[in-house]
Amino acid sequence: MKTKSRFSNFKKVRILSETHHLLGPAILGTQGDSGTFLPTGGHSNTITMKDQRRSGFTLIELLVVIAIIAILAAILFPVFAQAKAAAKKAVCLSNLQQLGTASYIYAGDADDYLPPSEPYGLKDQTYVYAARLMPYTKNRGIWTDPANPYTMGSVQHEQNNGLNGNGDYIIPPNDPCVNLGTSTDTSGFYSDIYPPTDYMFNGILTWYQANGCPSGGQTSGYSHGSGNTTSGVSGGDGINGIGPGSTSYTSVAKVPLLMDFPNSITDWPGAAVNFWGAFVGMHTQGSNVEFLDSHAKYFPTAELIPDPSYNDATGSGCPPANATWSYGNYQGECFWYWGTNWAAPDKQ
């Protein structure tokens, strides 16, 4: 029994010796007086906070990151805004081109005549034109410009008494000169018949006739017929916004059919009452125009209305050329005369 015990002790010593050889003296070590484990050589193996690697960010590092993000935002946000504005302008141009095509299809079914509309001065209740064209467009949203902030339509925004504070000029669809049915919309916008309209029909493409339709309506019996897509505008007592005479085309590719509305900060009720805010153009500093040949193009506001004296609210500036009452400078220069006998020679 003693021999076996000595042999067992010998095995334990041997195993401990081999373990000490494999792990090294620094691992096995000895226990210090205070209970701290000390490797051979007397150095403590205790891990302190100073030995741990820092895992967070300092305040300076965070501020640097925030500054970089702010710089990138300052660079990129204007680019995003410009891209968004360009996309809206492109959608508007597409809308106008489709409306021009629909107008031509309508004219093809009506002996080349455009849909009749009901203008008010040089302005126009284009929502009447839009309603008449609806069987050909079958899309109410095509009359809205994505850059326009007026959900009810900019034309309706101008002519609703609750918004302009000067009178209600939205002509009811059951007016005897309109005959588009009775609306169930009691808001005054007649939105079940008139789509929200952000484009204005060119008023000089219509003629007027006293007692042309039953009196008692908003037009006081004046009827308005639209022009022919090829031969011009004639008939009735004269051309809307000009007076006696007729309109002939010098180039249908230059004759505006539809355009963004508003097209000037002075559009009634005008800048004096700050009705249109800081308007300088529907798209940046200009607007889109659809021409009689169905192409659409963007123009700067200064090119569309070069006359600095123009004020729609007061009725001054931008006279036609060749009219009996033409006056001053810039005769026939403003865009609604382009491509007609009422335009300046360089705009024909």
ChimeraX attribute file (.defattr): number of C-alpha atoms within 10 A of each C-alpha:
attribute: neighborCount
match mode: 1-to-1
recipient: residues
	/A:1	6
	/A:2	7
	/A:3	8
	/A:4	9
	/A:5	10
	/A:6	11
	/A:7	11
	/A:8	12
	/A:9	12
	/A:10	12
	/A:11	12
	/A:12	12
	/A:13	11
	/A:14	12
	/A:15	12
	/A:16	12
	/A:17	11
	/A:18	12
	/A:19	13
	/A:20	15
	/A:21	11
	/A:22	10
	/A:23	10
	/A:24	13
	/A:25	14
	/A:26	16
	/A:27	14
	/A:28	15
	/A:29	18
	/A:30	16
	/A:31	13
	/A:32	12
	/A:33	8
	/A:34	6
	/A:35	8
	/A:36	12
	/A:37	18
	/A:38	19
	/A:39	18
	/A:40	15
	/A:41	10
	/A:42	13
	/A:43	11
	/A:44	14
	/A:45	13
	/A:46	9
	/A:47	8
	/A:48	7
	/A:49	7
	/A:50	7
	/A:51	8
	/A:52	8
	/A:53	7
	/A:54	9
	/A:55	6
	/A:56	7
	/A:57	9
	/A:58	9
	/A:59	8
	/A:60	9
	/A:61	11
	/A:62	11
	/A:63	12
	/A:64	11
	/A:65	10
	/A:66	12
	/A:67	12
	/A:68	12
	/A:69	12
	/A:70	12
	/A:71	10
	/A:72	11
	/A:73	12
	/A:74	11
	/A:75	11
	/A:76	12
	/A:77	11
	/A:78	11
	/A:79	12
	/A:80	11
	/A:81	11
	/A:82	13
	/A:83	12
	/A:84	13
	/A:85	16
	/A:86	15
	/A:87	14
	/A:88	17
	/A:89	21
	/A:90	17
	/A:91	17
	/A:92	28
	/A:93	23
	/A:94	16
	/A:95	21
	/A:96	29
	/A:97	21
	/A:98	19
	/A:99	23
	/A:100	21
	/A:101	18
	/A:102	19
	/A:103	25
	/A:104	21
	/A:105	16
	/A:106	20
	/A:107	17
	/A:108	13
	/A:109	10
	/A:110	12
	/A:111	10
	/A:112	17
	/A:113	21
	/A:114	25
	/A:115	21
	/A:116	20
	/A:117	26
	/A:118	28
	/A:119	27
	/A:120	15
	/A:121	12
	/A:122	15
	/A:123	20
	/A:124	21
	/A:125	22
	/A:126	28
	/A:127	30
	/A:128	27
	/A:129	22
	/A:130	27
	/A:131	22
	/A:132	21
	/A:133	20
	/A:134	17
	/A:135	11
	/A:136	16
	/A:137	20
	/A:138	11
	/A:139	11
	/A:140	15
	/A:141	13
	/A:142	21
	/A:143	23
	/A:144	24
	/A:145	28
	/A:146	21
	/A:147	19
	/A:148	18
	/A:149	12
	/A:150	17
	/A:151	14
	/A:152	16
	/A:153	23
	/A:154	22
	/A:155	23
	/A:156	28
	/A:157	20
	/A:158	26
	/A:159	21
	/A:160	20
	/A:161	15
	/A:162	13
	/A:163	13
	/A:164	18
	/A:165	11
	/A:166	12
	/A:167	12
	/A:168	16
	/A:169	16
	/A:170	21
	/A:171	22
	/A:172	22
	/A:173	20
	/A:174	13
	/A:175	18
	/A:176	19
	/A:177	24
	/A:178	21
	/A:179	11
	/A:180	16
	/A:181	12
	/A:182	13
	/A:183	16
	/A:184	11
	/A:185	11
	/A:186	8
	/A:187	9
	/A:188	17
	/A:189	24
	/A:190	20
	/A:191	17
	/A:192	12
	/A:193	22
	/A:194	24
	/A:195	24
	/A:196	27
	/A:197	30
	/A:198	29
	/A:199	30
	/A:200	25
	/A:201	27
	/A:202	24
	/A:203	27
	/A:204	28
	/A:205	31
	/A:206	31
	/A:207	30
	/A:208	23
	/A:209	17
	/A:210	15
	/A:211	12
	/A:212	16
	/A:213	18
	/A:214	14
	/A:215	16
	/A:216	11
	/A:217	16
	/A:218	16
	/A:219	22
	/A:220	15
	/A:221	17
	/A:222	18
	/A:223	24
	/A:224	26
	/A:225	24
	/A:226	25
	/A:227	25
	/A:228	20
	/A:229	22
	/A:230	14
	/A:231	13
	/A:232	19
	/A:233	23
	/A:234	21
	/A:235	18
	/A:236	19
	/A:237	14
	/A:238	21
	/A:239	25
	/A:240	27
	/A:241	19
	/A:242	21
	/A:243	15
	/A:244	16
	/A:245	17
	/A:246	22
	/A:247	23
	/A:248	19
	/A:249	21
	/A:250	17
	/A:251	16
	/A:252	21
	/A:253	16
	/A:254	21
	/A:255	26
	/A:256	26
	/A:257	28
	/A:258	25
	/A:259	24
	/A:260	29
	/A:261	24
	/A:262	22
	/A:263	20
	/A:264	24
	/A:265	21
	/A:266	21
	/A:267	20
	/A:268	21
	/A:269	19
	/A:270	19
	/A:271	18
	/A:272	11
	/A:273	11
	/A:274	12
	/A:275	18
	/A:276	19
	/A:277	10
	/A:278	9
	/A:279	18
	/A:280	18
	/A:281	20
	/A:282	22
	/A:283	24
	/A:284	15
	/A:285	12
	/A:286	20
	/A:287	24
	/A:288	27
	/A:289	28
	/A:290	29
	/A:291	23
	/A:292	22
	/A:293	19
	/A:294	21
	/A:295	19
	/A:296	24
	/A:297	14
	/A:298	18
	/A:299	17
	/A:300	17
	/A:301	20
	/A:302	15
	/A:303	12
	/A:304	20
	/A:305	20
	/A:306	16
	/A:307	18
	/A:308	10
	/A:309	12
	/A:310	19
	/A:311	18
	/A:312	19
	/A:313	14
	/A:314	12
	/A:315	14
	/A:316	11
	/A:317	20
	/A:318	26
	/A:319	25
	/A:320	24
	/A:321	21
	/A:322	14
	/A:323	16
	/A:324	11
	/A:325	10
	/A:326	16
	/A:327	14
	/A:328	8
	/A:329	13
	/A:330	21
	/A:331	21
	/A:332	26
	/A:333	25
	/A:334	22
	/A:335	22
	/A:336	27
	/A:337	28
	/A:338	27
	/A:339	25
	/A:340	25
	/A:341	22
	/A:342	27
	/A:343	25
	/A:344	19
	/A:345	14
	/A:346	9
	/A:347	19
	/A:348	19
